[in-house]
Amino acid sequence: MSNFLIILDVILIAIILVFVIVWAWNKFQAKSIGGELNNDEFKAGMRKAQIVDLREKAAFKRKHIDGARNLPYTMLKYQYEELRPDLPVYLYSDSLSITLRAARLLKKKKFSSIHWLKDGFEQWDGRTKSSKY
């Protein structure tokens, strides 16, 4: 029975180690891409940036940051050329993993300044807008 417990411990340690490595890799890549911005930093720079809502169209129509354009992550690889690579890009969505994937894609496409809303749209405390149709 003790061999079984040792094997189980080794498996659990390996799983924890994999999670830690993935977390550290995401943090490292996030810093090399641009960086996360809190609400105040996002608000301060948004007049000079392209604000991109990565959520799907229905969520965007319900409510979005005032001044944002809807470019769903599912369409980003086909429509990224609508963005100017020489201007800062501010991203947000409901999921940090989707936002980081979008930031990585834009970095590969030679965008130089990419930032994202730290806690996602749910924690946004600035001006919002809703579409009527």
CNS distance restraints for C-alpha pairs under 8 A (distance, minus, plus):
assign (resid   1 and name CA) (resid   5 and name CA) 6.59 0.50 0.50
assign (resid   2 and name CA) (resid   6 and name CA) 6.23 0.50 0.50
assign (resid   3 and name CA) (resid   7 and name CA) 6.19 0.50 0.50
assign (resid   4 and name CA) (resid   8 and name CA) 6.12 0.50 0.50
assign (resid   5 and name CA) (resid   9 and name CA) 6.04 0.50 0.50
assign (resid   6 and name CA) (resid  10 and name CA) 6.21 0.50 0.50
assign (resid   7 and name CA) (resid  11 and name CA) 6.24 0.50 0.50
assign (resid   8 and name CA) (resid  12 and name CA) 6.19 0.50 0.50
assign (resid   9 and name CA) (resid  13 and name CA) 6.09 0.50 0.50
assign (resid  10 and name CA) (resid  14 and name CA) 6.11 0.50 0.50
assign (resid  11 and name CA) (resid  15 and name CA) 6.23 0.50 0.50
assign (resid  12 and name CA) (resid  16 and name CA) 6.21 0.50 0.50
assign (resid  13 and name CA) (resid  17 and name CA) 6.01 0.50 0.50
assign (resid  14 and name CA) (resid  18 and name CA) 6.19 0.50 0.50
assign (resid  15 and name CA) (resid  19 and name CA) 6.40 0.50 0.50
assign (resid  16 and name CA) (resid  20 and name CA) 6.25 0.50 0.50
assign (resid  17 and name CA) (resid  21 and name CA) 6.15 0.50 0.50
assign (resid  18 and name CA) (resid  22 and name CA) 6.17 0.50 0.50
assign (resid  19 and name CA) (resid  23 and name CA) 6.09 0.50 0.50
assign (resid  20 and name CA) (resid  24 and name CA) 6.09 0.50 0.50
assign (resid  21 and name CA) (resid  25 and name CA) 6.02 0.50 0.50
assign (resid  22 and name CA) (resid  26 and name CA) 6.18 0.50 0.50
assign (resid  23 and name CA) (resid  27 and name CA) 6.31 0.50 0.50
assign (resid  24 and name CA) (resid  28 and name CA) 6.13 0.50 0.50
assign (resid  25 and name CA) (resid  29 and name CA) 6.10 0.50 0.50
assign (resid  26 and name CA) (resid  30 and name CA) 5.94 0.50 0.50
assign (resid  27 and name CA) (resid  31 and name CA) 6.34 0.50 0.50
assign (resid  28 and name CA) (resid  32 and name CA) 6.44 0.50 0.50
assign (resid  29 and name CA) (resid  33 and name CA) 6.14 0.50 0.50
assign (resid  30 and name CA) (resid  34 and name CA) 6.40 0.50 0.50
assign (resid  30 and name CA) (resid  35 and name CA) 5.92 0.50 0.50
assign (resid  30 and name CA) (resid  36 and name CA) 7.86 0.50 0.50
assign (resid  30 and name CA) (resid 100 and name CA) 7.08 0.50 0.50
assign (resid  31 and name CA) (resid  35 and name CA) 5.52 0.50 0.50
assign (resid  33 and name CA) (resid 103 and name CA) 6.91 0.50 0.50
assign (resid  33 and name CA) (resid 104 and name CA) 6.88 0.50 0.50
assign (resid  33 and name CA) (resid 107 and name CA) 6.48 0.50 0.50
assign (resid  33 and name CA) (resid 113 and name CA) 7.81 0.50 0.50
assign (resid  33 and name CA) (resid 114 and name CA) 6.52 0.50 0.50
assign (resid  33 and name CA) (resid 115 and name CA) 7.91 0.50 0.50
assign (resid  34 and name CA) (resid 113 and name CA) 6.16 0.50 0.50
assign (resid  34 and name CA) (resid 114 and name CA) 5.00 0.50 0.50
assign (resid  34 and name CA) (resid 115 and name CA) 5.28 0.50 0.50
assign (resid  35 and name CA) (resid 114 and name CA) 7.05 0.50 0.50
assign (resid  35 and name CA) (resid 115 and name CA) 4.98 0.50 0.50
assign (resid  35 and name CA) (resid 116 and name CA) 6.54 0.50 0.50
assign (resid  36 and name CA) (resid 115 and name CA) 5.56 0.50 0.50
assign (resid  36 and name CA) (resid 116 and name CA) 4.86 0.50 0.50
assign (resid  36 and name CA) (resid 117 and name CA) 5.76 0.50 0.50
assign (resid  36 and name CA) (resid 118 and name CA) 4.92 0.50 0.50
assign (resid  37 and name CA) (resid  41 and name CA) 5.47 0.50 0.50
assign (resid  37 and name CA) (resid  42 and name CA) 5.54 0.50 0.50
assign (resid  37 and name CA) (resid 115 and name CA) 6.67 0.50 0.50
assign (resid  37 and name CA) (resid 116 and name CA) 5.89 0.50 0.50
assign (resid  37 and name CA) (resid 117 and name CA) 5.14 0.50 0.50
assign (resid  37 and name CA) (resid 118 and name CA) 5.21 0.50 0.50
assign (resid  38 and name CA) (resid  42 and name CA) 6.05 0.50 0.50
assign (resid  38 and name CA) (resid 117 and name CA) 6.06 0.50 0.50
assign (resid  38 and name CA) (resid 118 and name CA) 5.24 0.50 0.50
assign (resid  38 and name CA) (resid 119 and name CA) 7.35 0.50 0.50
assign (resid  39 and name CA) (resid  43 and name CA) 6.12 0.50 0.50
assign (resid  39 and name CA) (resid 117 and name CA) 6.88 0.50 0.50
assign (resid  39 and name CA) (resid 118 and name CA) 7.54 0.50 0.50
assign (resid  39 and name CA) (resid 124 and name CA) 6.35 0.50 0.50
assign (resid  39 and name CA) (resid 125 and name CA) 6.99 0.50 0.50
assign (resid  39 and name CA) (resid 126 and name CA) 7.54 0.50 0.50
assign (resid  40 and name CA) (resid  44 and name CA) 6.13 0.50 0.50
assign (resid  41 and name CA) (resid  45 and name CA) 6.39 0.50 0.50
assign (resid  42 and name CA) (resid  46 and name CA) 5.90 0.50 0.50
assign (resid  42 and name CA) (resid  90 and name CA) 7.65 0.50 0.50
assign (resid  42 and name CA) (resid 116 and name CA) 7.92 0.50 0.50
assign (resid  42 and name CA) (resid 117 and name CA) 6.61 0.50 0.50
assign (resid  43 and name CA) (resid  47 and name CA) 7.88 0.50 0.50
assign (resid  43 and name CA) (resid 126 and name CA) 7.39 0.50 0.50
assign (resid  45 and name CA) (resid  49 and name CA) 6.50 0.50 0.50
assign (resid  46 and name CA) (resid  50 and name CA) 7.22 0.50 0.50
assign (resid  46 and name CA) (resid  51 and name CA) 6.83 0.50 0.50
assign (resid  46 and name CA) (resid  90 and name CA) 7.28 0.50 0.50
assign (resid  48 and name CA) (resid  87 and name CA) 7.68 0.50 0.50
assign (resid  48 and name CA) (resid  88 and name CA) 7.23 0.50 0.50
assign (resid  49 and name CA) (resid  87 and name CA) 6.19 0.50 0.50
assign (resid  49 and name CA) (resid  88 and name CA) 4.79 0.50 0.50
assign (resid  49 and name CA) (resid  89 and name CA) 5.52 0.50 0.50
assign (resid  49 and name CA) (resid  90 and name CA) 6.33 0.50 0.50
assign (resid  50 and name CA) (resid  68 and name CA) 7.45 0.50 0.50
assign (resid  50 and name CA) (resid  83 and name CA) 7.48 0.50 0.50
assign (resid  50 and name CA) (resid  87 and name CA) 6.99 0.50 0.50
assign (resid  50 and name CA) (resid  88 and name CA) 6.20 0.50 0.50
assign (resid  50 and name CA) (resid  89 and name CA) 4.79 0.50 0.50
assign (resid  50 and name CA) (resid  90 and name CA) 5.92 0.50 0.50
assign (resid  51 and name CA) (resid  67 and name CA) 6.91 0.50 0.50
assign (resid  51 and name CA) (resid  68 and name CA) 4.70 0.50 0.50
assign (resid  51 and name CA) (resid  69 and name CA) 6.27 0.50 0.50
assign (resid  51 and name CA) (resid  89 and name CA) 6.07 0.50 0.50
assign (resid  51 and name CA) (resid  90 and name CA) 4.72 0.50 0.50
assign (resid  51 and name CA) (resid  91 and name CA) 6.02 0.50 0.50
assign (resid  51 and name CA) (resid  92 and name CA) 7.99 0.50 0.50
assign (resid  52 and name CA) (resid  68 and name CA) 5.48 0.50 0.50
assign (resid  52 and name CA) (resid  69 and name CA) 5.16 0.50 0.50
assign (resid  52 and name CA) (resid  70 and name CA) 5.99 0.50 0.50
assign (resid  52 and name CA) (resid  71 and name CA) 6.22 0.50 0.50
assign (resid  52 and name CA) (resid  89 and name CA) 7.17 0.50 0.50
assign (resid  52 and name CA) (resid  90 and name CA) 6.06 0.50 0.50
assign (resid  52 and name CA) (resid  91 and name CA) 4.91 0.50 0.50
assign (resid  52 and name CA) (resid  92 and name CA) 6.49 0.50 0.50
assign (resid  53 and name CA) (resid  60 and name CA) 7.22 0.50 0.50
assign (resid  53 and name CA) (resid  64 and name CA) 7.44 0.50 0.50
assign (resid  53 and name CA) (resid  65 and name CA) 7.96 0.50 0.50
assign (resid  53 and name CA) (resid  68 and name CA) 6.16 0.50 0.50
assign (resid  53 and name CA) (resid  69 and name CA) 5.95 0.50 0.50
assign (resid  53 and name CA) (resid  70 and name CA) 4.87 0.50 0.50
assign (resid  53 and name CA) (resid  71 and name CA) 5.97 0.50 0.50
assign (resid  53 and name CA) (resid  72 and name CA) 6.80 0.50 0.50
assign (resid  53 and name CA) (resid  91 and name CA) 6.17 0.50 0.50
assign (resid  53 and name CA) (resid  92 and name CA) 5.34 0.50 0.50
assign (resid  53 and name CA) (resid  93 and name CA) 5.95 0.50 0.50
assign (resid  54 and name CA) (resid  70 and name CA) 6.41 0.50 0.50
assign (resid  54 and name CA) (resid  71 and name CA) 5.41 0.50 0.50
assign (resid  54 and name CA) (resid  72 and name CA) 4.24 0.50 0.50
assign (resid  54 and name CA) (resid  73 and name CA) 4.99 0.50 0.50
assign (resid  54 and name CA) (resid  91 and name CA) 6.99 0.50 0.50
assign (resid  54 and name CA) (resid  92 and name CA) 6.09 0.50 0.50
assign (resid  54 and name CA) (resid  93 and name CA) 5.18 0.50 0.50
assign (resid  54 and name CA) (resid  98 and name CA) 7.94 0.50 0.50
assign (resid  54 and name CA) (resid  99 and name CA) 7.25 0.50 0.50
assign (resid  55 and name CA) (resid  59 and name CA) 6.28 0.50 0.50
assign (resid  55 and name CA) (resid  60 and name CA) 6.35 0.50 0.50
assign (resid  55 and name CA) (resid  70 and name CA) 7.26 0.50 0.50
assign (resid  55 and name CA) (resid  71 and name CA) 7.42 0.50 0.50
assign (resid  55 and name CA) (resid  72 and name CA) 5.06 0.50 0.50
assign (resid  55 and name CA) (resid  73 and name CA) 6.72 0.50 0.50
assign (resid  55 and name CA) (resid  93 and name CA) 5.43 0.50 0.50
assign (resid  55 and name CA) (resid  94 and name CA) 7.10 0.50 0.50
assign (resid  56 and name CA) (resid  60 and name CA) 6.35 0.50 0.50
assign (resid  56 and name CA) (resid  70 and name CA) 7.69 0.50 0.50
assign (resid  56 and name CA) (resid  71 and name CA) 7.84 0.50 0.50
assign (resid  56 and name CA) (resid  72 and name CA) 5.09 0.50 0.50
assign (resid  56 and name CA) (resid  73 and name CA) 7.67 0.50 0.50
assign (resid  57 and name CA) (resid  61 and name CA) 6.11 0.50 0.50
assign (resid  57 and name CA) (resid  70 and name CA) 6.87 0.50 0.50
assign (resid  57 and name CA) (resid  72 and name CA) 7.07 0.50 0.50
assign (resid  58 and name CA) (resid  62 and name CA) 6.37 0.50 0.50
assign (resid  59 and name CA) (resid  63 and name CA) 6.57 0.50 0.50
assign (resid  59 and name CA) (resid  64 and name CA) 7.86 0.50 0.50
assign (resid  60 and name CA) (resid  64 and name CA) 5.36 0.50 0.50
assign (resid  60 and name CA) (resid  70 and name CA) 6.63 0.50 0.50
assign (resid  60 and name CA) (resid 130 and name CA) 7.84 0.50 0.50
assign (resid  61 and name CA) (resid 130 and name CA) 5.81 0.50 0.50
assign (resid  61 and name CA) (resid 131 and name CA) 4.90 0.50 0.50
assign (resid  61 and name CA) (resid 132 and name CA) 7.64 0.50 0.50
assign (resid  61 and name CA) (resid 133 and name CA) 7.59 0.50 0.50
assign (resid  62 and name CA) (resid 130 and name CA) 5.38 0.50 0.50
assign (resid  62 and name CA) (resid 131 and name CA) 6.35 0.50 0.50
assign (resid  63 and name CA) (resid 128 and name CA) 6.47 0.50 0.50
assign (resid  63 and name CA) (resid 129 and name CA) 5.57 0.50 0.50
assign (resid  63 and name CA) (resid 130 and name CA) 4.49 0.50 0.50
assign (resid  63 and name CA) (resid 131 and name CA) 7.18 0.50 0.50
assign (resid  64 and name CA) (resid  68 and name CA) 6.96 0.50 0.50
assign (resid  64 and name CA) (resid 121 and name CA) 7.96 0.50 0.50
assign (resid  64 and name CA) (resid 128 and name CA) 5.35 0.50 0.50
assign (resid  64 and name CA) (resid 129 and name CA) 5.45 0.50 0.50
assign (resid  64 and name CA) (resid 130 and name CA) 6.44 0.50 0.50
assign (resid  65 and name CA) (resid 126 and name CA) 7.40 0.50 0.50
assign (resid  65 and name CA) (resid 127 and name CA) 6.14 0.50 0.50
assign (resid  65 and name CA) (resid 128 and name CA) 4.38 0.50 0.50
assign (resid  65 and name CA) (resid 129 and name CA) 6.15 0.50 0.50
assign (resid  66 and name CA) (resid 127 and name CA) 5.73 0.50 0.50
assign (resid  66 and name CA) (resid 128 and name CA) 4.71 0.50 0.50
assign (resid  66 and name CA) (resid 129 and name CA) 5.24 0.50 0.50
assign (resid  71 and name CA) (resid  75 and name CA) 6.66 0.50 0.50
assign (resid  71 and name CA) (resid  76 and name CA) 6.16 0.50 0.50
assign (resid  71 and name CA) (resid  79 and name CA) 7.53 0.50 0.50
assign (resid  72 and name CA) (resid  76 and name CA) 6.14 0.50 0.50
assign (resid  73 and name CA) (resid  77 and name CA) 7.74 0.50 0.50
assign (resid  73 and name CA) (resid  98 and name CA) 7.15 0.50 0.50
assign (resid  73 and name CA) (resid 102 and name CA) 6.55 0.50 0.50
assign (resid  75 and name CA) (resid  79 and name CA) 6.12 0.50 0.50
assign (resid  76 and name CA) (resid  80 and name CA) 5.26 0.50 0.50
assign (resid  76 and name CA) (resid 102 and name CA) 7.41 0.50 0.50
assign (resid  77 and name CA) (resid 105 and name CA) 7.45 0.50 0.50
assign (resid  80 and name CA) (resid 106 and name CA) 7.49 0.50 0.50
assign (resid  85 and name CA) (resid 110 and name CA) 6.79 0.50 0.50
assign (resid  85 and name CA) (resid 111 and name CA) 4.51 0.50 0.50
assign (resid  85 and name CA) (resid 112 and name CA) 6.57 0.50 0.50
assign (resid  86 and name CA) (resid 111 and name CA) 6.82 0.50 0.50
assign (resid  86 and name CA) (resid 112 and name CA) 6.75 0.50 0.50
assign (resid  86 and name CA) (resid 113 and name CA) 7.87 0.50 0.50
assign (resid  87 and name CA) (resid 112 and name CA) 7.83 0.50 0.50
assign (resid  87 and name CA) (resid 113 and name CA) 7.00 0.50 0.50
assign (resid  88 and name CA) (resid 112 and name CA) 7.25 0.50 0.50
assign (resid  88 and name CA) (resid 113 and name CA) 4.67 0.50 0.50
assign (resid  88 and name CA) (resid 114 and name CA) 5.92 0.50 0.50
assign (resid  88 and name CA) (resid 115 and name CA) 7.63 0.50 0.50
assign (resid  89 and name CA) (resid 113 and name CA) 6.20 0.50 0.50
assign (resid  89 and name CA) (resid 114 and name CA) 4.90 0.50 0.50
assign (resid  89 and name CA) (resid 115 and name CA) 6.21 0.50 0.50
assign (resid  90 and name CA) (resid 114 and name CA) 6.15 0.50 0.50
assign (resid  90 and name CA) (resid 115 and name CA) 4.93 0.50 0.50
assign (resid  90 and name CA) (resid 116 and name CA) 5.26 0.50 0.50
assign (resid  90 and name CA) (resid 117 and name CA) 7.35 0.50 0.50
assign (resid  91 and name CA) (resid  99 and name CA) 6.63 0.50 0.50
assign (resid  91 and name CA) (resid 103 and name CA) 7.72 0.50 0.50
assign (resid  91 and name CA) (resid 114 and name CA) 7.57 0.50 0.50
assign (resid  91 and name CA) (resid 115 and name CA) 6.19 0.50 0.50
assign (resid  91 and name CA) (resid 116 and name CA) 4.47 0.50 0.50
assign (resid  91 and name CA) (resid 117 and name CA) 6.44 0.50 0.50
assign (resid  92 and name CA) (resid  99 and name CA) 6.23 0.50 0.50
assign (resid  92 and name CA) (resid 116 and name CA) 5.60 0.50 0.50
assign (resid  92 and name CA) (resid 117 and name CA) 5.37 0.50 0.50
assign (resid  92 and name CA) (resid 120 and name CA) 5.75 0.50 0.50
assign (resid  92 and name CA) (resid 121 and name CA) 6.28 0.50 0.50
assign (resid  93 and name CA) (resid  98 and name CA) 7.35 0.50 0.50
assign (resid  93 and name CA) (resid  99 and name CA) 6.27 0.50 0.50
assign (resid  93 and name CA) (resid 120 and name CA) 5.56 0.50 0.50
assign (resid  93 and name CA) (resid 121 and name CA) 5.73 0.50 0.50
assign (resid  94 and name CA) (resid 120 and name CA) 5.30 0.50 0.50
assign (resid  94 and name CA) (resid 121 and name CA) 5.72 0.50 0.50
assign (resid  94 and name CA) (resid 122 and name CA) 6.69 0.50 0.50
assign (resid  95 and name CA) (resid  99 and name CA) 6.35 0.50 0.50
assign (resid  95 and name CA) (resid 120 and name CA) 6.73 0.50 0.50
assign (resid  96 and name CA) (resid 100 and name CA) 6.08 0.50 0.50
assign (resid  96 and name CA) (resid 119 and name CA) 7.76 0.50 0.50
assign (resid  96 and name CA) (resid 120 and name CA) 6.91 0.50 0.50
assign (resid  97 and name CA) (resid 101 and name CA) 6.15 0.50 0.50
assign (resid  98 and name CA) (resid 102 and name CA) 6.18 0.50 0.50
assign (resid  99 and name CA) (resid 103 and name CA) 6.17 0.50 0.50
assign (resid  99 and name CA) (resid 116 and name CA) 7.10 0.50 0.50
assign (resid 100 and name CA) (resid 104 and name CA) 6.13 0.50 0.50
assign (resid 101 and name CA) (resid 105 and name CA) 6.25 0.50 0.50
assign (resid 102 and name CA) (resid 106 and name CA) 6.26 0.50 0.50
assign (resid 103 and name CA) (resid 107 and name CA) 6.10 0.50 0.50
assign (resid 103 and name CA) (resid 114 and name CA) 6.40 0.50 0.50
assign (resid 103 and name CA) (resid 115 and name CA) 7.63 0.50 0.50
assign (resid 104 and name CA) (resid 108 and name CA) 6.25 0.50 0.50
assign (resid 105 and name CA) (resid 109 and name CA) 6.38 0.50 0.50
assign (resid 106 and name CA) (resid 110 and name CA) 6.52 0.50 0.50
assign (resid 106 and name CA) (resid 111 and name CA) 5.53 0.50 0.50
assign (resid 106 and name CA) (resid 114 and name CA) 7.72 0.50 0.50
assign (resid 107 and name CA) (resid 111 and name CA) 5.14 0.50 0.50
assign (resid 107 and name CA) (resid 112 and name CA) 6.81 0.50 0.50
assign (resid 107 and name CA) (resid 114 and name CA) 7.55 0.50 0.50
assign (resid 117 and name CA) (resid 121 and name CA) 7.33 0.50 0.50
assign (resid 119 and name CA) (resid 123 and name CA) 5.84 0.50 0.50
assign (resid 119 and name CA) (resid 124 and name CA) 7.74 0.50 0.50
assign (resid 120 and name CA) (resid 124 and name CA) 6.93 0.50 0.50
